[in-house]
């Protein structure tokens, strides 16, 4: 571990420390990237040290822990931004711009389909329940956040089913979900991870009353209206750099965090509701997110 850390630190012109606590006294901001089960504990400790947080999704594995993180950031007056980096993909930001501009009229339905494969490419800890792994918390939260962000509406009810299909793994690797949102809007999501190698695909369609937008994540988007079809390539992908720039802007007071603790909690609540709906076979109602 130390050799890997020192090599990475040299490449990044930084320094390696074996325990993050030793760096907190000199830190103004921190990016927290640890297994899901450890996110909340580390985040609360960092916030209590007065250090601003760029916290990887899903921010916690329970809503109670998510609330602890949000409370600690508020109490110690530090910025809390959750790492929904896919908001910063160029094709996603263009889709959001078009929706806000009214290019497809009132959006009423989102369909979101993703699959990928190659079990060896999935981090080992993600395949373990004790680490807080599983597809819902690892990638599903990105998709749930995308639905909320693109429709600018909250999810109020969830139905869903999940399956654990990867050999030797005890976590979900496949799910389907139906989300009811405010103002009679809906989203249908499917996501599956194969044990065998398969190309990673993520397609999202936003259906409006006057057209639709089809996003091919990492490639571009198509806009269908009465005037015809317009295609936009994604261009350079600087999503991690753009996310970091937004985080620094929030610290400087130039803007609010573009993906707040409330956003992180809302996506986590949806993921947990999908799992609960699978267990109970019932529709799970969601409370309004905390502000």
Secondary structure, DSSP 8 states (H G I E B T S, - for coil): -HHHHHHHHHHTT----SSTHHHHTT-SEEEE---HHHHHHHHHHHHHTT-EEEEETTS-SSHHHHHHHHHHHHHTT--EEEE-GGGGSHHHHHHHHHHHTTTTSSEEEEEEEEEEE-GGGS-GGGG-GGGT-SHIIIIIHHHHHHHHHHHT--EEEEEEEEE--STT--S--EEEEEEEEGGGEEEEEEEEEESS----EEEEEEEETTEEEEEETTTEEEEEETTEEEEEE-----HHHHHHHHHHHHHTTSS--SSBHHHHHHHHHHHHHHHHHHHH-S-EE------
